[in-house]
Amino acid sequence: QVQLVESGGGFVQPGGSLRLSCAVSGTIFSSAAMNWFRQAPGNQREFVAVIGSSGYTIYADSVKGRFTISRDNAKNMMYMQMNSLKPEDTAIYYCKLVRGNFEVWGQGTPVTVSS
């Protein structure tokens, strides 16, 4: 059974940084694409970034140059370094594993950016 657990969320002032982590149980991590999504209050869940099994990355325009997604296949871990945070980055952040038609979501970790 594949399970995803996010951590690293919290409260930060504008301009600050946070590093989110996503721990993945199971044996398919290295062959899966890993995604970060976020959902702000009253909004639909939106794509933030993806890192493929080969290491390619794609970012939403809203976070390009500020967020960096990475993965450690030896540890079954995915990360997202978030710098220059803005109030509009406030949301619950979710990681998602995708491999073919199989996908699994984590439970989310909240990020609040406020002065």
C-alpha positions, 0 to 999 in steps of 0.5 A: 500500500502506498501512503504519502505524508507531508510535513514542514508547513507552518506560519511564516512572514512574507519574504520568508522560507519554508521547506516542505517534505513528502514521505512515501511508503511503498516501492514505486517511488523511484518510477513515479512522477511526484507533484505538489498541489495547493488549495487556498480557502475558497479556491480549487486545488491547483498545480504547483510543481512536478518532478518526473522519475527522470528528474525533469521539473515543471512549475506553475508560473506563480511560483517559478523562480521562488520554489524548487522541487526535488526528490531523493529516491534513496530515501523515498522523499520529495521536497519543495523549498519555498522562498520569497513567500507571499500572502497569496501562497497561503494554502494547504499543500498536498503531494501527489504520486502518479504512476500511469493510471495510479495516483495517491494523495497525501493529507496535506500540510498547511502553510500560512504567510502573513505579517 
